[in-house]
Amino acid sequence: MTFDYIPKGVCARKFTIQVEDGVIRSVKAEGGCNGNLQGVAALLQGMTPEEAVRRMEGIRCGMKKTSCPDQIAQALKGVIT
């Protein structure tokens, strides 16, 4: 399953996430901090959505109440059954 997620409160404009057989296959971001998001995407490959949510949910970016990792976690919560 591949789906798009429009994050709220961060610089990134869109995440495209592919999850197959209960494992994250890819995460692509439009906008945001390119190098950091490429690093996060590489680390997420092969991880279950549950583990990714556990690790990233609640991370903040400076004074913001959220961050790109937190927003990816929010997107992934939609695929956890």
N, C-alpha and C positions, 0 to 999 in steps of 0.2 A: 504494500500500500504506500503510495506517495501522496503527500498532502502539503498544502501551503498554510502558513500561519502568519497572520499580520500582528506583530508584537505591539505592545502599548508601553509608552514611557521610555523608550530606548532609541538609539540612533538608527539601528537596523530597520529597514522598511518591510522586509518579508523573509521568512524562513521556508525553505522547501526541504521536507524531511521524508526519507524513505525508510520504512520499517518492514522487514520481511522475516517470516518465521520467528517472530518475537525478538528480533535483534535489529538494532539501528544499523542500516547500511550506508546512509549518507545524510549529511546536513549541509545545506548551502544557504548562504545569507546574501541578501541584497542590502547594501549600505552597511553602516557600522564600521567598527575597527577591523579592517580586512585581515591583518595578521593574526590578531587575537581570535577572531571567529574561525579562521582556517585551523588554528591550533585546537580550539574547542571541538570543531568538527572532526578532526583527525583522532582526537582522544575518545570521542563518542562511538566511532565505528567499532562494531562488534559487541557493544554494550547493550544490555537490555534496557528498555524504556524505564522500568522500575528503578534500576540502579542509577540511571542518569538523573531521574527526578530526585532520588534520595541525596545525591551528591550536589545538585545544582540549585534546587528550590530554596529560595530565601536569600540568595547571594544578591548583594546590592552593589551599585556602581556609584561611588561617591555619595552624594547626598540624596540620590534618587532612591525610591522605594523598591526598585527592581533593577535588573541588569539583563544583558542578552542571555547569559546562562539561565537566569531565572525564567525568562520568557520562553526559552527552549523547553525548560522543564514544564511550564504551563501548557505548551503545545503537546508535549509527550503525554501529559496526564489524560489527554483525550483518547489515546490509543491503549491505555492500560485497562484491562478487563478484570 
